[in-house]
Amino acid sequence: MWVDEIVEEIHRLREEYAKSFNYDLDAIFADLRRKQEESGREVVSLSRKPGTTARWSGRPNEIGDDA
């Protein structure tokens, strides 16, 4: 079976990172949030807001509409 060295390295690094927090998801999340805040980069939300209009038609989006 073929093994991708880059993917293997990512798995190894992810395992080391999780292990450094004793696999505590709350601690991992807090660390990632802290790093995000320290980065100084703008954080944006790409989630849809209710009541927005469809991109081209100008009609209101309805839940369940297909694009």
N, CA, C and O atoms as CSV, one atom per row, in Angstrom:
chain,resi,resn,atom,element,x,y,z
A,1,MET,N,N,0.830,-1.177,0.000
A,1,MET,CA,C,0.000,0.000,0.000
A,1,MET,C,C,0.879,1.246,0.000
A,1,MET,O,O,1.881,1.308,0.712
A,2,TRP,N,N,0.498,2.234,-0.801
A,2,TRP,CA,C,1.241,3.474,-0.911
A,2,TRP,C,C,1.020,4.346,0.319
A,2,TRP,O,O,-0.111,4.465,0.790
A,3,VAL,N,N,2.077,4.959,0.848
A,3,VAL,CA,C,1.991,5.816,2.030
A,3,VAL,C,C,2.456,7.207,1.645
A,3,VAL,O,O,3.551,7.383,1.112
A,4,ASP,N,N,1.614,8.194,1.920
A,4,ASP,CA,C,1.961,9.584,1.641
A,4,ASP,C,C,2.729,10.135,2.835
A,4,ASP,O,O,2.185,10.228,3.936
A,5,GLU,N,N,3.975,10.497,2.624
A,5,GLU,CA,C,4.832,10.970,3.713
A,5,GLU,C,C,4.308,12.261,4.337
A,5,GLU,O,O,4.439,12.459,5.544
A,6,ILE,N,N,3.724,13.126,3.540
A,6,ILE,CA,C,3.209,14.399,4.059
A,6,ILE,C,C,2.013,14.144,4.973
A,6,ILE,O,O,1.914,14.737,6.048
A,7,VAL,N,N,1.115,13.274,4.554
A,7,VAL,CA,C,-0.048,12.943,5.385
A,7,VAL,C,C,0.411,12.274,6.673
A,7,VAL,O,O,-0.116,12.569,7.746
A,8,GLU,N,N,1.376,11.388,6.579
A,8,GLU,CA,C,1.911,10.726,7.777
A,8,GLU,C,C,2.518,11.753,8.740
A,8,GLU,O,O,2.352,11.640,9.955
A,9,GLU,N,N,3.210,12.737,8.203
A,9,GLU,CA,C,3.800,13.770,9.061
A,9,GLU,C,C,2.706,14.592,9.746
A,9,GLU,O,O,2.825,14.917,10.927
A,10,ILE,N,N,1.650,14.927,9.017
A,10,ILE,CA,C,0.538,15.669,9.603
A,10,ILE,C,C,-0.095,14.858,10.725
A,10,ILE,O,O,-0.397,15.405,11.786
A,11,HIS,N,N,-0.300,13.576,10.511
A,11,HIS,CA,C,-0.873,12.714,11.550
A,11,HIS,C,C,0.030,12.670,12.774
A,11,HIS,O,O,-0.450,12.714,13.906
A,12,ARG,N,N,1.329,12.585,12.549
A,12,ARG,CA,C,2.279,12.543,13.662
A,12,ARG,C,C,2.246,13.839,14.454
A,12,ARG,O,O,2.218,13.819,15.684
A,13,LEU,N,N,2.251,14.980,13.743
A,13,LEU,CA,C,2.222,16.274,14.419
A,13,LEU,C,C,0.916,16.484,15.181
A,13,LEU,O,O,0.915,17.020,16.289
A,14,ARG,N,N,-0.191,16.060,14.579
A,14,ARG,CA,C,-1.488,16.180,15.247
A,14,ARG,C,C,-1.502,15.342,16.523
A,14,ARG,O,O,-2.006,15.789,17.554
A,15,GLU,N,N,-0.962,14.150,16.461
A,15,GLU,CA,C,-0.898,13.282,17.630
A,15,GLU,C,C,-0.038,13.904,18.733
A,15,GLU,O,O,-0.424,13.889,19.902
A,16,GLU,N,N,1.125,14.448,18.366
A,16,GLU,CA,C,1.997,15.097,19.351
A,16,GLU,C,C,1.306,16.294,19.998
A,16,GLU,O,O,1.408,16.494,21.208
A,17,TYR,N,N,0.604,17.085,19.194
A,17,TYR,CA,C,-0.104,18.262,19.711
A,17,TYR,C,C,-1.184,17.837,20.698
A,17,TYR,O,O,-1.282,18.403,21.786
A,18,ALA,N,N,-1.997,16.846,20.332
A,18,ALA,CA,C,-3.058,16.370,21.222
A,18,ALA,C,C,-2.465,15.772,22.500
A,18,ALA,O,O,-2.985,15.994,23.593
A,19,LYS,N,N,-1.396,15.027,22.360
A,19,LYS,CA,C,-0.757,14.412,23.518
A,19,LYS,C,C,-0.212,15.472,24.472
A,19,LYS,O,O,-0.225,15.269,25.686
A,20,SER,N,N,0.267,16.600,23.941
A,20,SER,CA,C,0.818,17.657,24.797
A,20,SER,C,C,-0.246,18.281,25.690
A,20,SER,O,O,0.077,18.935,26.682
A,21,PHE,N,N,-1.526,18.078,25.337
A,21,PHE,CA,C,-2.640,18.567,26.152
A,21,PHE,C,C,-3.378,17.410,26.814
A,21,PHE,O,O,-4.509,17.567,27.274
A,22,ASN,N,N,-2.727,16.241,26.860
A,22,ASN,CA,C,-3.316,15.050,27.451
A,22,ASN,C,C,-4.668,14.725,26.819
A,22,ASN,O,O,-5.579,14.237,27.489
A,23,TYR,N,N,-4.784,15.003,25.527
A,23,TYR,CA,C,-5.983,14.721,24.723
A,23,TYR,C,C,-7.239,15.437,25.264
A,23,TYR,O,O,-8.364,14.996,25.027
A,24,ASP,N,N,-7.028,16.541,25.989
A,24,ASP,CA,C,-8.142,17.320,26.556
A,24,ASP,C,C,-8.634,18.308,25.497
A,24,ASP,O,O,-7.953,19.289,25.197
A,25,LEU,N,N,-9.821,18.049,24.929
A,25,LEU,CA,C,-10.335,18.885,23.848
A,25,LEU,C,C,-10.579,20.322,24.292
A,25,LEU,O,O,-10.382,21.250,23.509
A,26,ASP,N,N,-11.008,20.521,25.541
A,26,ASP,CA,C,-11.211,21.891,26.031
A,26,ASP,C,C,-9.892,22.657,26.065
A,26,ASP,O,O,-9.844,23.833,25.704
A,27,ALA,N,N,-8.831,21.997,26.495
A,27,ALA,CA,C,-7.512,22.641,26.546
A,27,ALA,C,C,-6.983,22.911,25.136
A,27,ALA,O,O,-6.389,23.959,24.886
A,28,ILE,N,N,-7.195,21.978,24.226
A,28,ILE,CA,C,-6.764,22.162,22.838
A,28,ILE,C,C,-7.511,23.337,22.226
A,28,ILE,O,O,-6.905,24.188,21.575
A,29,PHE,N,N,-8.825,23.388,22.432
A,29,PHE,CA,C,-9.634,24.476,21.893
A,29,PHE,C,C,-9.176,25.816,22.468
A,29,PHE,O,O,-9.060,26.794,21.730
A,30,ALA,N,N,-8.914,25.871,23.780
A,30,ALA,CA,C,-8.451,27.110,24.408
A,30,ALA,C,C,-7.122,27.558,23.811
A,30,ALA,O,O,-6.917,28.750,23.580
A,31,ASP,N,N,-6.216,26.609,23.559
A,31,ASP,CA,C,-4.921,26.946,22.960
A,31,ASP,C,C,-5.089,27.477,21.539
A,31,ASP,O,O,-4.454,28.461,21.160
A,32,LEU,N,N,-5.948,26.823,20.754
A,32,LEU,CA,C,-6.175,27.286,19.383
A,32,LEU,C,C,-6.826,28.674,19.376
A,32,LEU,O,O,-6.476,29.521,18.554
A,33,ARG,N,N,-7.761,28.901,20.280
A,33,ARG,CA,C,-8.407,30.214,20.379
A,33,ARG,C,C,-7.381,31.285,20.756
A,33,ARG,O,O,-7.392,32.382,20.199
A,34,ARG,N,N,-6.488,30.962,21.711
A,34,ARG,CA,C,-5.448,31.906,22.117
A,34,ARG,C,C,-4.530,32.232,20.940
A,34,ARG,O,O,-4.192,33.394,20.716
A,35,LYS,N,N,-4.130,31.209,20.193
A,35,LYS,CA,C,-3.265,31.432,19.028
A,35,LYS,C,C,-3.971,32.290,17.984
A,35,LYS,O,O,-3.351,33.140,17.344
A,36,GLN,N,N,-5.267,32.061,17.818
A,36,GLN,CA,C,-6.052,32.851,16.863
A,36,GLN,C,C,-6.064,34.321,17.265
A,36,GLN,O,O,-5.875,35.201,16.425
A,37,GLU,N,N,-6.286,34.586,18.555
A,37,GLU,CA,C,-6.321,35.966,19.040
A,37,GLU,C,C,-4.958,36.635,18.921
A,37,GLU,O,O,-4.869,37.811,18.567
A,38,GLU,N,N,-3.900,35.889,19.218
A,38,GLU,CA,C,-2.547,36.442,19.147
A,38,GLU,C,C,-2.090,36.690,17.715
A,38,GLU,O,O,-1.168,37.472,17.488
A,39,SER,N,N,-2.717,36.043,16.763
A,39,SER,CA,C,-2.276,36.177,15.372
A,39,SER,C,C,-2.553,37.580,14.832
A,39,SER,O,O,-1.854,38.053,13.936
A,40,GLY,N,N,-3.575,38.244,15.379
A,40,GLY,CA,C,-3.923,39.576,14.905
A,40,GLY,C,C,-4.684,39.573,13.592
A,40,GLY,O,O,-4.983,40.637,13.051
A,41,ARG,N,N,-4.999,38.403,13.072
A,41,ARG,CA,C,-5.740,38.310,11.816
A,41,ARG,C,C,-7.232,38.492,12.072
A,41,ARG,O,O,-7.742,38.131,13.132
A,42,GLU,N,N,-7.913,39.052,11.093
A,42,GLU,CA,C,-9.353,39.223,11.197
A,42,GLU,C,C,-10.028,37.868,11.020
A,42,GLU,O,O,-9.691,37.110,10.111
A,43,VAL,N,N,-10.973,37.575,11.887
A,43,VAL,CA,C,-11.720,36.329,11.812
A,43,VAL,C,C,-13.106,36.663,11.276
A,43,VAL,O,O,-13.787,37.542,11.805
A,44,VAL,N,N,-13.517,35.973,10.241
A,44,VAL,CA,C,-14.822,36.231,9.630
A,44,VAL,C,C,-15.674,34.978,9.712
A,44,VAL,O,O,-15.158,33.861,9.764
A,45,SER,N,N,-16.983,35.176,9.724
A,45,SER,CA,C,-17.919,34.067,9.713
A,45,SER,C,C,-18.512,33.973,8.314
A,45,SER,O,O,-18.968,34.976,7.766
A,46,LEU,N,N,-18.511,32.800,7.742
A,46,LEU,CA,C,-19.042,32.608,6.404
A,46,LEU,C,C,-20.420,31.959,6.443
A,46,LEU,O,O,-20.928,31.516,5.412
A,47,SER,N,N,-21.030,31.901,7.629
A,47,SER,CA,C,-22.344,31.281,7.728
A,47,SER,C,C,-23.401,32.198,7.117
A,47,SER,O,O,-23.261,33.421,7.119
A,48,ARG,N,N,-24.464,31.581,6.593
A,48,ARG,CA,C,-25.550,32.341,5.976
A,48,ARG,C,C,-26.395,32.977,7.060
A,48,ARG,O,O,-26.635,32.377,8.108
A,49,LYS,N,N,-26.838,34.173,6.811
A,49,LYS,CA,C,-27.717,34.861,7.729
A,49,LYS,C,C,-29.145,34.716,7.224
A,49,LYS,O,O,-29.389,34.862,6.026
A,50,PRO,N,N,-30.098,34.432,8.115
A,50,PRO,CA,C,-31.475,34.278,7.657
A,50,PRO,C,C,-32.012,35.566,7.053
A,50,PRO,O,O,-31.682,36.664,7.501
A,51,GLY,N,N,-32.845,35.413,6.030
A,51,GLY,CA,C,-33.463,36.574,5.413
A,51,GLY,C,C,-32.642,37.236,4.331
A,51,GLY,O,O,-33.042,38.275,3.805
A,52,THR,N,N,-31.511,36.665,3.987
A,52,THR,CA,C,-30.725,37.257,2.907
A,52,THR,C,C,-31.350,36.885,1.574
A,52,THR,O,O,-32.109,35.919,1.492
A,53,THR,N,N,-31.046,37.627,0.553
A,53,THR,CA,C,-31.597,37.325,-0.764
A,53,THR,C,C,-30.675,36.392,-1.516
A,53,THR,O,O,-29.483,36.297,-1.224
A,54,ALA,N,N,-31.250,35.704,-2.492
A,54,ALA,CA,C,-30.461,34.804,-3.326
A,54,ALA,C,C,-29.424,35.628,-4.081
A,54,ALA,O,O,-29.629,36.813,-4.342
A,55,ARG,N,N,-28.354,35.015,-4.416
A,55,ARG,CA,C,-27.224,35.733,-4.997
A,55,ARG,C,C,-27.577,36.508,-6.256
A,55,ARG,O,O,-27.195,37.672,-6.376
A,56,TRP,N,N,-28.286,35.908,-7.192
A,56,TRP,CA,C,-28.523,36.597,-8.459
A,56,TRP,C,C,-29.982,37.002,-8.658
A,56,TRP,O,O,-30.252,37.997,-9.332
A,57,SER,N,N,-30.913,36.268,-8.097
A,57,SER,CA,C,-32.314,36.508,-8.420
A,57,SER,C,C,-32.937,37.667,-7.651
A,57,SER,O,O,-33.897,38.276,-8.122
A,58,GLY,N,N,-32.409,37.972,-6.492
A,58,GLY,CA,C,-33.020,38.998,-5.663
A,58,GLY,C,C,-34.193,38.471,-4.856
A,58,GLY,O,O,-34.772,39.208,-4.058
A,59,ARG,N,N,-34.563,37.182,-5.052
A,59,ARG,CA,C,-35.649,36.580,-4.290
A,59,ARG,C,C,-35.129,36.171,-2.915
A,59,ARG,O,O,-33.959,35.813,-2.779
A,60,PRO,N,N,-35.986,36.220,-1.893
A,60,PRO,CA,C,-35.550,35.739,-0.570
A,60,PRO,C,C,-35.239,34.256,-0.607
A,60,PRO,O,O,-35.948,33.490,-1.260
A,61,ASN,N,N,-34.194,33.845,0.080
A,61,ASN,CA,C,-33.867,32.417,0.193
A,61,ASN,C,C,-34.852,31.762,1.118
A,61,ASN,O,O,-35.210,32.333,2.149
A,62,GLU,N,N,-35.297,30.584,0.776
A,62,GLU,CA,C,-36.169,29.801,1.629
A,62,GLU,C,C,-35.412,28.553,2.045
A,62,GLU,O,O,-34.631,28.003,1.269
A,63,ILE,N,N,-35.643,28.114,3.257
A,63,ILE,CA,C,-34.979,26.894,3.721
A,63,ILE,C,C,-35.405,25.756,2.814
A,63,ILE,O,O,-36.592,25.586,2.538
A,64,GLY,N,N,-34.442,24.979,2.351
A,64,GLY,CA,C,-34.719,23.855,1.482
A,64,GLY,C,C,-34.595,24.190,0.001
A,64,GLY,O,O,-34.688,23.292,-0.836
A,65,ASP,N,N,-34.383,25.484,-0.350
A,65,ASP,CA,C,-34.178,25.825,-1.757
A,65,ASP,C,C,-32.883,25.221,-2.250
A,65,ASP,O,O,-31.864,25.246,-1.561
A,66,ASP,N,N,-32.935,24.683,-3.439
A,66,ASP,CA,C,-31.714,24.164,-4.063
A,66,ASP,C,C,-31.065,25.279,-4.852
A,66,ASP,O,O,-31.741,26.137,-5.420
A,67,ALA,N,N,-29.743,25.254,-4.878
A,67,ALA,CA,C,-29.010,26.294,-5.586
A,67,ALA,C,C,-29.061,26.070,-7.073
A,67,ALA,O,O,-28.494,26.854,-7.835
